[in-house]
Amino acid sequence: MSADVGATNMINENTTGQERENSLVENHNEVKFLTLSLQDDAQVAAQDVKGEAIAEADGEGRLVEHPSLENHNVGKFLTRPLRDDTLMAMQEFCGEATGGGKGRLVEHPSLENHNVAKFLTPSLQDDFRVVPQDVKGEGELVEHPSPENNNVAKFLTPPLQDDFRVVPQDVKGEGGLVEHPSSENNNVAKFLTPPLRDDARVAMQDVKGEGGSVEHLLPLEKKFLTPPPQNDAWVAVVMVPLPAQGHLNQLLHLSRLISMYNIQVHYIGSTTHIQQAKTRAHGFDPLTITKIHFHEFHQTPSFETPLPNPNASLKFPNQLMPSLYATAHLREPVSSLVRDLISVNHCKVVVIYDNLMKWAVQDLPQMTNTKCYSFNSTSAFMSYSYLWELKGKPFHPGTENYEDIPTIGDCFPPEFWEFFKIQEQFVGKINCGELYNSSRVIESLYLDLMAKEYDGMKQWAIGPFNPMETQKKSKDSNKRHESLDWLDKQEPNSVIFVSFGTTTSLCDEEINVLAIGLEKSRQKFVWVLRDADKGDVFTREVRKIHLPEGYEERIKGRGIIVRDWAPQLEILAHSSTGGFMSHCGWNSCMESMSFGVPIAAWPMHSDQPRNSQLVTKYLKVGLIVRPWARRDEHVTSEIVENAVKTLMTSTEGDEMRKRASDLSSAIKKSVTDGGINHAEMDSFIAHISR
């Protein structure tokens, strides 16, 4: 339906202003408020509040029906109390307001005294809704993000009076963040409008004083929260991740969790790495990350993106080092962002930085109202093993699990240690607390040992960050990964998932051995066969990996090969997945334990040898494919075959699966209301909100 047709359907455009006014106001208690059609793909629904919408002069307003121009599906919205002398003028949104990309000023008489205020209608974009605002006085500009492409339009809102104002927000499809000044101190309150249905839902927010739960009548009734205005107590959180997938992913998940407490979260990085984090996000409702403010800093210089070396003696991803060194240039942009946040009514800025990004936040402790917290992207088991080794390996309960691990210096190359030493010069100068993506259900002993090392500094184990239930996608959805469709056809616990993460490249010989071992095991499998990430994952140059001739035809129906990035969280959560052959990166360990999947551990570098000990010796929810102490020995296809069979078909494997399932149940219980990890997160939020 075109704009002209829509306008004609509702009101004759040739009528005079007086005729329009007369058509709108039949008596002092009945009001019509009409918005005209905009574009076929950008309709503003007519608001007809005549009749049923009448409220007494001293009333509280009420819910009324809101017909859609396109399909007449009904949404509900709240009308403000009407007064005898109220006149709502029709808003002209057709014509100049829709063309040329500039928008225009529209006059609107004040409800109180008929003085004329002006507000700006933003330029319209595909699937972008314009929010009409009743403006009395001067108000202020706030941002309204487009749900489709995040382009920002600005519009004017009125200053709020003691009586509440209702802000209609129509954010078609995906929902989004909107800003609204509070009634008491002009601090900006943020809240999320939910996804709309049937192209015709309007969410009305009551932002008076206390905030609270507001009903939004959708096909399924849902509730969402409007945050209360806070007097001089606003907190903003800034996330500073290391630009490697396992680190980007953890702090993105943490951003999502903190934003659920109605705290504003800012996630920073280069354009490349922000896009990497967002593109690979999966397993949860994508609406939850629309509350996060992403800052793509262009100050980071271009960096080399060499291909990974699959034949290196140590599998550490040296190809990422140029991108890590480039983060030194984030120092000034991060400081500038924090200063800006403090200057716009945020009483406190909390910075959560990856503990390998200290140089980017080194200036922040000198800023007023700024607190920094170090995020440990590895397990407490790993962190304590490092300190234990530095202290000469003294015996404490739990250190017996470190017995078979060679020196930690052998787990990282010299290039990493040079980078690490730069970061370590800031130890003790920045942070006022430690955070772990872990749980006391998993490693309380090692968290307690680390607490003693901090000498009174607070620490919080607030994991798992990953969702404990993955977002369900329709089996007919074209966004669903093909591996999940294949898993749907398999028996429960019958498939082993094989993946070595985003930082490991196997050499041709290792790929051949693994292929033959999986084939000989006669077990079903999903194998992610891809090269490790480069510093820029969007560059096109990739290594072509070959399998034995005829291999994929021979394993057809029993196994599938995924040659690109795969949705690991959803694969591990699938009921058909009964085992996981893994490098034991900490993300992989936490996700596997969350969903009760035992691990066949094949550590490659970094914290992985320690994590494999935690999984196999301490928690006993896995087995070792190749011990780290024998990393220089060749793994044979027989070793792979036996490991797979043991994990998937033996009594020993069933016992591991039972322990893994019990651990998963305990972890899931810990993150529910009243659970130990839920309480730990609440404690951290209360601490930073003081």
C-alpha positions as CSV (number, residue, x, y, z in Angstrom):
1,M,0.0,0.0,0.0
2,S,1.5,3.3,-1.1
3,A,1.7,6.4,1.2
4,D,-0.8,8.2,-0.9
5,V,-3.3,5.4,-0.9
6,G,-2.9,5.0,2.9
7,A,-3.4,8.7,3.5
8,T,-6.5,8.8,1.3
9,N,-8.0,5.8,3.1
10,M,-7.9,7.6,6.4
11,I,-8.6,11.3,5.6
12,N,-9.2,13.4,2.6
13,E,-6.0,15.4,2.0
14,N,-7.9,18.3,0.5
15,T,-9.7,19.1,3.8
16,T,-8.8,22.3,5.5
17,G,-7.0,22.5,8.8
18,Q,-10.2,23.6,10.6
19,E,-12.1,20.7,9.0
20,R,-9.4,18.3,10.2
21,E,-9.6,19.7,13.7
22,N,-13.4,19.4,13.7
23,S,-13.1,15.8,12.4
24,L,-10.8,15.0,15.2
25,V,-12.5,16.7,18.2
26,E,-16.2,16.0,18.5
27,N,-16.4,17.1,22.2
28,H,-13.9,17.7,24.9
29,N,-13.8,14.1,26.0
30,E,-13.4,12.3,22.7
31,V,-10.1,12.5,20.8
32,K,-8.7,11.1,17.6
33,F,-4.9,11.0,17.0
34,L,-4.1,10.1,13.4
35,T,-0.8,9.3,11.7
36,L,-0.8,9.0,8.0
37,S,0.8,6.2,6.0
38,L,4.5,6.6,5.2
39,Q,5.8,3.9,2.9
40,D,4.9,0.3,1.9
41,D,7.7,-1.0,4.1
42,A,7.6,1.7,6.8
43,Q,4.0,2.1,7.9
44,V,3.1,4.1,11.0
45,A,-0.2,2.6,12.1
46,A,-3.2,4.8,12.6
47,Q,-3.9,5.5,16.3
48,D,-7.6,5.6,16.8
49,V,-8.4,6.3,20.4
50,K,-11.9,7.6,20.0
51,G,-14.6,5.9,21.9
52,E,-13.2,3.1,24.0
53,A,-10.1,5.2,24.6
54,I,-11.9,7.9,26.5
55,A,-10.5,8.4,30.0
56,E,-11.9,10.6,32.7
57,A,-10.1,13.9,33.3
58,D,-8.7,12.6,36.6
59,G,-8.2,9.1,35.3
60,E,-5.1,7.0,35.0
61,G,-5.2,6.2,31.3
62,R,-6.1,2.7,30.0
63,L,-5.3,0.1,27.5
64,V,-6.9,0.5,24.1
65,E,-6.8,-1.4,20.8
66,H,-4.5,-0.3,18.1
67,P,-5.4,-1.4,14.5
68,S,-2.7,-2.0,12.0
69,L,-2.9,-0.4,8.6
70,E,-1.5,-3.5,6.9
71,N,-3.2,-6.4,8.5
72,H,-5.4,-5.2,11.4
73,N,-3.7,-7.3,13.9
74,V,-4.3,-5.7,17.3
75,G,-1.7,-4.5,19.7
76,K,-2.4,-2.8,23.0
77,F,-1.0,0.4,24.2
78,L,-1.5,2.8,27.2
79,T,-3.2,6.1,26.8
80,R,-2.3,8.9,29.2
81,P,-5.2,10.5,31.1
82,L,-7.2,12.8,28.9
83,R,-8.3,16.3,30.0
84,D,-11.3,18.3,29.0
85,D,-9.1,20.9,27.3
86,T,-6.9,18.3,25.5
87,L,-6.4,18.6,21.8
88,M,-4.2,16.2,19.9
89,A,-3.3,17.6,16.5
90,M,-3.0,15.3,13.6
91,Q,0.6,14.7,12.6
92,E,1.5,15.0,8.9
93,F,4.1,12.4,8.2
94,C,3.6,12.2,4.4
95,G,5.3,14.2,1.7
96,E,8.5,16.0,2.7
97,A,8.9,13.9,5.9
98,T,9.5,10.7,3.9
99,G,11.6,11.9,1.0
100,G,15.1,13.0,0.4
101,G,16.5,11.4,3.5
102,K,16.4,14.6,5.6
103,G,13.1,14.5,7.5
104,R,11.5,17.8,8.5
105,L,10.2,19.8,11.5
106,V,6.6,19.2,12.4
107,E,4.6,21.5,14.6
108,H,2.6,20.0,17.5
109,P,0.5,21.9,19.9
110,S,1.2,21.3,23.6
111,L,-1.4,19.3,25.5
112,E,-1.2,21.8,28.4
113,N,-1.3,25.3,26.9
114,H,-1.4,25.1,23.2
115,N,2.0,26.6,22.8
116,V,3.8,25.2,19.8
117,A,6.8,23.1,20.2
118,K,8.7,21.5,17.4
119,F,10.2,18.1,16.9
120,L,12.3,16.4,14.2
121,T,11.1,13.4,12.2
122,P,14.2,11.4,11.2
123,S,14.8,10.3,7.7
124,L,13.0,7.0,7.1
125,Q,14.8,3.8,6.2
126,D,13.6,0.4,5.2
127,D,11.9,-1.3,8.1
128,F,12.5,1.7,10.4
129,R,9.7,3.2,12.5
130,V,9.3,6.8,13.4
131,V,8.3,7.5,16.9
132,P,6.0,10.5,17.3
133,Q,6.8,12.4,20.4
134,D,4.5,14.9,22.3
135,V,7.0,17.7,23.0
136,K,6.3,20.3,25.5
137,G,9.1,22.7,26.2
138,E,12.6,22.1,25.0
139,G,13.2,18.4,25.7
140,E,16.4,16.9,24.5
141,L,17.7,14.7,21.6
142,V,18.0,11.0,22.2
143,E,19.1,8.2,19.9
144,H,16.8,5.6,18.3
145,P,18.8,2.7,16.7
146,S,17.4,1.1,13.6
147,P,16.7,-2.6,14.3
148,E,17.9,-3.6,10.8
149,N,21.2,-1.8,10.2
150,N,22.0,0.1,13.4
151,N,21.9,3.4,11.7
152,V,21.1,6.1,14.2
153,A,18.3,8.7,13.9
154,K,17.8,11.4,16.4
155,F,14.5,12.8,17.7
156,L,13.4,15.2,20.3
157,T,11.7,14.1,23.6
158,P,9.9,16.4,26.0
159,P,11.2,17.0,29.5
160,L,9.1,14.8,31.8
161,Q,6.7,16.2,34.3
162,D,5.4,14.7,37.5
163,D,2.7,13.0,35.6
164,F,4.1,10.2,33.4
165,R,4.7,10.4,29.7
166,V,4.2,7.4,27.5
167,V,6.7,6.7,24.7
168,P,5.4,4.5,21.9
169,Q,8.2,2.6,20.3
170,D,7.6,0.6,17.1
171,V,10.8,-1.4,16.3
172,K,9.7,-3.8,13.7
173,G,11.1,-7.3,13.9
174,E,14.0,-7.5,16.2
175,G,13.4,-5.0,18.9
176,G,16.1,-2.6,20.0
177,L,17.3,-0.1,22.6
178,V,15.8,3.3,23.1
179,E,16.8,6.1,25.4
180,H,14.5,8.2,27.5
181,P,15.3,10.9,30.0
182,S,14.2,10.2,33.5
183,S,11.5,12.4,35.2
184,E,13.6,13.3,38.2
185,N,17.2,14.1,37.2
186,N,17.4,13.9,33.4
187,N,19.7,10.9,33.6
188,V,19.0,8.6,30.7
189,A,17.2,5.4,31.4
190,K,17.6,2.6,28.9
191,F,15.2,-0.2,28.2
192,L,14.6,-2.8,25.6
193,T,11.5,-3.1,23.4
194,P,10.8,-6.7,22.6
195,P,10.5,-8.1,19.0
196,L,7.2,-7.2,17.4
197,R,4.9,-9.6,15.7
198,D,2.8,-9.5,12.6
199,D,4.3,-6.2,11.6
200,A,1.8,-4.3,13.8
201,R,2.8,-4.2,17.5
202,V,3.5,-1.2,19.5
203,A,5.2,-1.3,22.8
204,M,4.3,1.5,25.2
205,Q,6.7,2.2,28.0
206,D,5.6,3.8,31.3
207,V,8.8,5.5,32.4
208,K,7.4,7.3,35.5
209,G,9.6,7.3,38.5
210,E,9.8,3.8,39.9
211,G,10.1,1.9,36.6
212,G,8.9,-1.7,36.8
213,S,7.6,-4.6,34.8
214,V,5.4,-3.5,31.8
215,E,3.1,-5.9,30.0
216,H,3.4,-6.1,26.2
217,L,0.6,-8.1,24.7
218,L,2.0,-10.3,21.9
219,P,0.8,-13.6,20.6
220,L,2.5,-14.9,23.7
221,E,2.2,-12.5,26.7
222,K,5.7,-11.3,27.6
223,K,7.0,-8.9,30.1
224,F,10.1,-6.6,30.0
225,L,11.5,-4.2,32.5
226,T,11.9,-0.5,32.4
227,P,14.7,0.5,34.7
228,P,14.0,3.0,37.5
229,P,15.7,6.4,37.2
230,Q,18.5,6.5,39.7
231,N,19.7,9.6,41.5
232,D,23.4,10.0,40.8
233,A,24.0,6.3,40.7
234,W,24.3,5.3,37.1
235,V,26.9,2.7,36.2
236,A,28.3,1.9,32.8
237,V,30.4,-1.2,32.1
238,V,33.1,-1.2,29.4
239,M,34.4,-4.5,28.1
240,V,38.0,-4.7,26.8
241,P,38.5,-8.2,25.2
242,L,41.7,-9.7,23.7
243,P,41.1,-10.1,19.9
244,A,41.1,-13.9,19.7
245,Q,37.9,-15.9,19.4
246,G,37.9,-17.6,22.7
247,H,38.5,-14.3,24.5
248,L,36.0,-12.3,22.3
249,N,33.4,-14.9,22.9
250,Q,33.7,-15.0,26.7
251,L,33.4,-11.3,27.2
252,L,30.5,-11.0,24.7
253,H,28.6,-13.6,26.8
254,L,29.5,-11.7,30.0
255,S,28.2,-8.5,28.3
256,R,24.9,-10.1,27.6
257,L,24.6,-11.4,31.2
258,I,25.4,-8.0,32.8
259,S,23.1,-6.1,30.4
260,M,20.2,-8.3,31.8
261,Y,20.6,-6.3,35.0
262,N,19.7,-3.2,33.1
263,I,23.3,-1.9,33.2
264,Q,24.6,-0.2,30.2
265,V,27.4,-2.3,28.6
266,H,30.0,-1.0,26.0
267,Y,32.0,-3.6,24.1
268,I,35.1,-2.3,22.3
269,G,37.5,-3.5,19.7
270,S,38.7,-3.0,16.1
271,T,36.0,-3.2,13.4
272,T,37.3,-6.6,12.3
273,H,37.1,-8.1,15.7
274,I,33.8,-6.6,16.7
275,Q,32.3,-8.1,13.5
276,Q,34.0,-11.4,14.3
277,A,32.4,-11.6,17.7
278,K,28.9,-10.7,16.5
279,T,29.0,-12.9,13.4
280,R,29.9,-16.0,15.4
281,A,27.6,-15.4,18.4
282,H,25.2,-18.3,18.7
283,G,23.2,-20.4,21.1
284,F,21.2,-17.6,22.6
285,D,18.4,-15.1,21.6
286,P,20.1,-12.5,19.4
287,L,17.8,-9.9,20.9
288,T,19.8,-10.0,24.1
289,I,22.9,-8.5,22.5
290,T,21.0,-5.6,21.0
291,K,21.3,-4.0,24.4
292,I,25.1,-3.9,24.1
293,H,26.8,-0.8,22.7
294,F,29.5,-1.9,20.3
295,H,32.4,0.5,19.6
296,E,34.4,-0.2,16.5
297,F,37.6,1.7,16.9
298,H,39.4,2.5,13.7
299,Q,42.5,3.8,15.4
300,T,43.9,0.2,15.4
301,P,46.4,0.1,12.5
302,S,46.3,-2.6,9.9
303,F,48.3,-5.6,10.8
304,E,49.8,-8.6,9.1
305,T,47.5,-11.7,8.8
306,P,49.8,-14.6,8.0
307,L,48.5,-18.1,7.5
308,P,48.8,-20.5,10.4
309,N,51.7,-23.0,10.3
310,P,50.3,-26.5,10.6
311,N,53.8,-28.0,10.7
312,A,55.0,-26.0,13.7
313,S,56.3,-28.2,16.6
314,L,54.2,-26.2,19.0
315,K,50.6,-25.6,17.8
316,F,50.4,-22.1,19.4
317,P,48.8,-19.6,17.0
318,N,51.7,-17.3,16.3
319,Q,49.8,-16.0,13.3
320,L,47.7,-14.0,15.8
321,M,50.6,-12.1,17.4
322,P,50.5,-9.1,15.0
323,S,46.8,-8.5,15.8
324,L,47.6,-8.7,19.5
325,Y,50.4,-6.2,19.3
326,A,48.0,-3.9,17.4
327,T,45.9,-3.5,20.5
328,A,48.4,-1.2,22.0
329,H,46.7,1.5,19.9
330,L,43.4,1.0,21.8
331,R,44.9,2.8,24.8
332,E,43.7,6.3,23.8
333,P,40.3,5.3,22.4
334,V,39.4,3.3,25.5
335,S,40.4,6.2,27.8
336,S,38.4,8.7,25.6
337,L,35.3,6.5,25.8
338,V,35.6,6.2,29.6
339,R,35.9,10.0,29.9
340,D,32.9,10.5,27.6
341,L,30.8,8.1,29.7
342,I,31.7,9.8,32.9
343,S,30.8,13.2,31.4
344,V,27.2,12.1,30.4
345,N,25.7,11.5,33.8
346,H,27.4,8.2,34.6
347,C,28.5,8.4,38.2
348,K,30.7,5.4,37.8
349,V,32.4,3.5,34.9
350,V,33.4,-0.1,35.5
351,V,36.0,-1.5,33.1
352,I,36.3,-5.3,32.7
353,Y,39.4,-6.1,30.8
354,D,41.0,-9.3,29.6
355,N,44.1,-9.9,31.8
356,L,46.2,-9.9,28.6
357,M,45.0,-6.3,27.7
358,K,46.4,-4.4,30.6
359,W,48.3,-2.0,28.4
360,A,45.1,-0.8,26.8
361,V,43.6,0.2,30.3
362,Q,46.8,1.4,32.1
363,D,45.6,5.0,32.3
364,L,42.1,4.3,33.7
365,P,43.0,4.0,37.4
366,Q,43.9,7.7,37.4
367,M,40.4,8.7,36.3
368,T,37.8,9.6,38.8
369,N,34.8,7.3,39.3
370,T,36.5,4.5,37.3
371,K,37.1,1.0,38.6
372,C,38.9,-1.8,36.7
373,Y,38.4,-5.6,37.1
374,S,40.6,-8.2,35.6
375,F,38.9,-11.0,33.7
376,N,40.8,-14.4,33.7
377,S,39.9,-16.2,30.5
378,T,41.4,-19.4,31.8
379,S,40.4,-21.7,34.7
380,A,41.4,-21.1,38.3
381,F,43.1,-24.5,38.0
382,M,45.4,-23.1,35.3
383,S,45.9,-19.8,37.1
384,Y,47.0,-21.5,40.3
385,S,49.3,-23.9,38.5
386,Y,51.2,-20.9,37.2
387,L,51.7,-19.4,40.6
388,W,52.4,-22.8,42.1
389,E,55.2,-23.3,39.7
390,L,56.7,-19.8,40.3
391,K,56.8,-20.6,44.0
392,G,58.7,-23.8,43.6
393,K,55.8,-26.3,43.4
394,P,54.9,-26.5,47.2
395,F,52.5,-29.2,48.1
396,H,48.9,-28.2,48.8
397,P,45.7,-30.4,48.6
398,G,44.9,-30.4,44.9
399,T,48.5,-29.9,43.6
400,E,48.8,-33.6,43.0
401,N,46.8,-33.1,39.9
402,Y,49.7,-31.1,38.4
403,E,52.2,-34.0,38.8
404,D,52.3,-35.1,35.2
405,I,52.5,-31.6,33.6
406,P,55.9,-30.3,32.4
407,T,56.9,-26.7,33.0
408,I,54.4,-24.1,31.9
409,G,57.2,-22.4,29.8
410,D,56.9,-25.3,27.3
411,C,53.2,-24.5,26.7
412,F,53.9,-21.2,25.1
413,P,56.4,-20.0,22.5
414,P,58.9,-17.1,23.2
415,E,56.8,-14.7,21.1
416,F,54.0,-15.0,23.5
417,W,56.2,-14.6,26.6
418,E,57.5,-11.3,25.2
419,F,53.9,-10.1,24.9
420,F,53.0,-11.5,28.3
421,K,55.9,-9.6,30.0
422,I,54.7,-6.3,28.6
423,Q,51.3,-6.9,30.3
424,E,52.8,-8.1,33.5
425,Q,54.5,-4.8,34.2
426,F,51.1,-3.4,35.1
427,V,50.2,-6.2,37.7
428,G,48.9,-4.7,40.9
429,K,48.5,-1.2,39.4
430,I,45.1,-1.5,37.7
431,N,42.6,-3.9,39.0
432,C,40.5,-4.0,42.2
433,G,39.0,-7.4,41.7
434,E,39.2,-10.7,39.7
435,L,36.6,-12.4,37.6
436,Y,36.5,-16.0,36.4
437,N,34.3,-17.7,33.8
438,S,34.1,-20.6,36.2
439,S,32.0,-22.1,39.0
440,R,32.6,-23.3,42.5
441,V,30.7,-26.4,41.4
442,I,33.6,-27.1,39.1
443,E,36.8,-26.0,40.9
444,S,36.0,-24.6,44.3
445,L,39.4,-25.9,45.6
446,Y,41.4,-23.9,43.1
447,L,39.3,-20.8,43.5
448,D,39.9,-20.9,47.2
449,L,43.7,-21.3,46.6
450,M,43.6,-18.3,44.3
451,A,41.7,-16.3,46.8
452,K,44.6,-16.7,49.3
453,E,47.0,-15.5,46.7
454,Y,45.0,-12.3,46.2
455,D,45.5,-11.3,49.8
456,G,42.1,-9.9,50.4
457,M,41.3,-8.7,46.9
458,K,37.8,-9.7,45.9
459,Q,37.2,-12.4,43.3
460,W,34.0,-13.7,41.7
461,A,33.5,-17.0,39.9
462,I,30.5,-16.0,37.8
463,G,30.4,-18.6,35.0
464,P,29.4,-20.4,33.0
465,F,28.9,-17.4,30.7
466,N,27.5,-19.6,27.9
467,P,23.7,-20.1,27.9
468,M,22.7,-23.3,29.7
469,E,19.9,-23.8,27.2
470,T,20.5,-22.9,23.6
471,Q,18.1,-20.8,21.5
472,K,15.8,-23.2,19.6
473,K,15.6,-22.6,15.9
474,S,12.9,-24.0,13.7
475,K,13.9,-27.2,11.8
476,D,12.7,-25.4,8.7
477,S,14.8,-22.3,9.4
478,N,17.5,-21.6,6.7
479,K,19.7,-20.2,9.5
480,R,20.0,-23.6,11.1
481,H,23.3,-25.3,10.6
482,E,23.3,-28.5,8.5
483,S,25.1,-30.4,11.2
484,L,22.2,-30.0,13.6
485,D,19.8,-31.4,10.9
486,W,22.0,-34.4,10.6
487,L,22.2,-34.8,14.4
488,D,18.4,-34.8,14.6
489,K,18.4,-38.1,12.8
490,Q,20.8,-39.9,15.2
491,E,20.2,-41.8,18.4
492,P,20.9,-40.1,21.8
493,N,24.6,-40.0,22.9
494,S,25.6,-41.8,19.7
495,V,27.8,-39.1,18.1
496,I,31.3,-37.9,18.9
497,F,32.0,-34.3,18.1
498,V,35.5,-33.6,16.9
499,S,36.9,-30.1,17.0
500,F,40.2,-28.5,18.0
501,G,39.0,-24.9,18.3
502,T,39.9,-21.8,16.4
503,T,43.6,-21.6,17.2
504,T,44.9,-25.1,16.1
505,S,45.9,-26.3,12.7
506,L,46.6,-30.0,12.2
507,C,49.3,-31.0,9.7
508,D,48.5,-33.3,6.8
509,E,49.8,-36.4,8.7
510,E,47.7,-35.7,11.8
511,I,44.6,-35.1,9.6
512,N,45.2,-38.5,7.9
513,V,45.7,-40.3,11.2
514,L,42.5,-38.7,12.7
515,A,40.5,-39.6,9.6
516,I,41.5,-43.2,9.6
517,G,41.0,-43.6,13.4
518,L,37.5,-42.2,13.2
519,E,36.7,-44.5,10.3
520,K,38.0,-47.6,12.1
521,S,36.1,-46.8,15.3
522,R,32.9,-47.3,13.4
523,Q,31.3,-44.6,15.5
524,K,29.2,-41.7,14.3
525,F,30.9,-38.3,14.3
526,V,30.8,-34.6,13.4
527,W,34.3,-33.4,12.5
528,V,35.0,-29.7,12.2
529,L,38.0,-29.7,9.8
530,R,39.3,-26.2,9.3
531,D,42.4,-24.2,9.6
532,A,43.1,-22.0,12.6
533,D,41.9,-18.4,12.6
534,K,44.1,-15.7,11.2
535,G,44.3,-12.3,12.8
536,D,41.6,-11.1,10.4
537,V,39.1,-14.0,9.9
538,F,37.5,-12.2,7.0
539,T,40.5,-12.4,4.6
540,R,39.9,-14.9,1.9
541,E,43.2,-16.8,1.7
542,V,42.7,-20.3,3.3
543,R,44.5,-23.5,3.2
544,K,42.9,-26.3,1.2
545,I,42.8,-29.4,3.4
546,H,42.8,-32.9,1.8
547,L,41.3,-36.1,3.2
548,P,42.3,-39.6,2.1
549,E,40.9,-40.4,-1.4
550,G,37.3,-41.7,-1.3
551,Y,37.1,-41.0,2.5
552,E,33.9,-38.9,2.5
553,E,32.1,-41.4,0.3
554,R,33.1,-44.2,2.7
555,I,31.9,-42.5,5.8
556,K,28.7,-41.2,4.2
557,G,25.7,-41.7,6.6
558,R,28.1,-42.3,9.6
559,G,30.0,-39.1,9.7
560,I,29.9,-35.6,8.4
561,I,32.8,-33.1,7.7
562,V,32.3,-29.4,8.5
563,R,34.9,-27.3,6.7
564,D,34.0,-23.9,8.1
565,W,33.1,-22.5,11.5
566,A,30.5,-24.6,13.3
567,P,28.0,-23.8,16.1
568,Q,29.8,-25.7,18.8
569,L,27.5,-24.7,21.6
570,E,24.4,-26.0,19.8
571,I,26.2,-29.2,18.8
572,L,27.3,-30.0,22.3
573,A,23.8,-29.2,23.6
574,H,22.2,-31.7,21.1
575,S,20.9,-34.9,22.7
576,S,22.6,-37.0,20.0
577,T,26.1,-35.8,21.0
578,G,27.6,-38.2,23.5
579,G,31.3,-37.3,23.4
580,F,33.7,-34.5,22.4
581,M,37.3,-34.9,21.1
582,S,38.8,-31.6,22.0
583,H,41.9,-29.5,22.4
584,C,40.6,-28.5,25.9
585,G,40.4,-24.7,25.4
586,W,38.6,-23.3,28.4
587,N,35.5,-22.2,26.4
588,S,35.2,-25.8,25.0
589,C,35.6,-27.3,28.5
590,M,33.0,-25.0,30.0
591,E,30.5,-25.6,27.2
592,S,31.1,-29.4,27.3
593,M,30.7,-29.5,31.1
594,S,27.6,-27.3,30.9
595,F,25.8,-29.9,28.7
596,G,27.2,-33.1,30.3
597,V,29.4,-34.2,27.4
598,P,32.6,-36.2,28.4
599,I,35.9,-35.2,26.7
600,A,38.6,-37.1,24.8
601,A,41.4,-34.6,25.5
602,W,44.1,-33.8,23.0
603,P,45.8,-30.6,24.3
604,M,47.8,-28.6,21.8
605,H,49.2,-25.5,23.6
606,S,48.7,-22.7,26.2
607,D,46.3,-23.5,29.1
608,Q,45.1,-26.7,27.3
609,P,47.4,-29.2,29.0
610,R,46.3,-27.9,32.5
611,N,42.7,-27.9,31.5
612,S,43.0,-31.5,30.3
613,Q,44.3,-32.5,33.8
614,L,41.4,-30.8,35.4
615,V,38.9,-32.6,33.2
616,T,40.5,-36.1,33.4
617,K,42.2,-36.3,36.8
618,Y,40.2,-34.0,39.1
619,L,36.7,-34.1,37.6
620,K,37.1,-37.5,35.9
621,V,34.8,-36.5,33.1
622,G,37.2,-37.4,30.3
623,L,40.2,-39.4,29.1
624,I,43.5,-38.4,27.5
625,V,44.1,-39.1,23.8
626,R,47.7,-38.0,23.9
627,P,49.4,-37.0,27.2
628,W,51.1,-33.6,27.1
629,A,54.4,-35.2,28.3
630,R,54.4,-37.3,25.1
631,R,53.5,-34.4,22.8
632,D,56.6,-35.0,20.6
633,E,55.5,-38.5,19.8
634,H,53.3,-39.2,16.8
635,V,49.7,-40.1,17.4
636,T,48.6,-43.2,15.5
637,S,45.2,-44.0,14.1
638,E,45.0,-46.9,16.6
639,I,45.3,-44.4,19.5
640,V,42.5,-42.3,18.0
641,E,40.4,-45.4,17.4
642,N,40.8,-46.7,20.9
643,A,40.1,-43.3,22.5
644,V,36.9,-43.0,20.5
645,K,35.7,-46.5,21.3
646,T,36.5,-46.1,25.0
647,L,34.6,-42.9,25.3
648,M,31.6,-43.9,23.2
649,T,31.1,-47.7,23.7
650,S,32.8,-48.9,26.9
651,T,31.6,-49.1,30.5
652,E,34.4,-46.7,31.4
653,G,33.0,-44.2,28.9
654,D,29.4,-44.7,30.3
655,E,30.7,-43.9,33.8
656,M,32.4,-40.7,32.5
657,R,29.1,-39.7,30.7
658,K,27.2,-40.3,34.0
659,R,29.6,-38.1,36.0
660,A,29.5,-35.4,33.2
661,S,25.7,-35.5,33.3
662,D,25.7,-35.1,37.1
663,L,28.2,-32.2,36.8
664,S,26.0,-30.6,34.2
665,S,22.9,-30.8,36.5
666,A,24.9,-29.2,39.4
667,I,26.1,-26.4,37.1
668,K,22.6,-25.7,35.8
669,K,21.2,-25.7,39.4
670,S,24.0,-23.2,40.4
671,V,22.8,-20.6,37.9
672,T,19.2,-20.6,38.9
673,D,17.6,-18.4,41.5
674,G,19.1,-19.3,44.8
675,G,22.1,-21.2,43.2
676,I,25.6,-20.4,44.2
677,N,26.7,-19.0,40.9
678,H,23.5,-16.9,40.6
679,A,24.3,-15.5,44.0
680,E,27.9,-14.8,42.9
681,M,26.8,-12.8,39.9
682,D,24.3,-10.9,42.1
683,S,27.1,-10.1,44.5
684,F,29.3,-8.7,41.7
685,I,26.5,-6.6,40.3
686,A,25.7,-5.2,43.8
687,H,29.4,-4.5,44.3
688,I,29.8,-2.4,41.1
689,S,26.4,-0.7,41.6
690,R,27.3,0.7,45.0
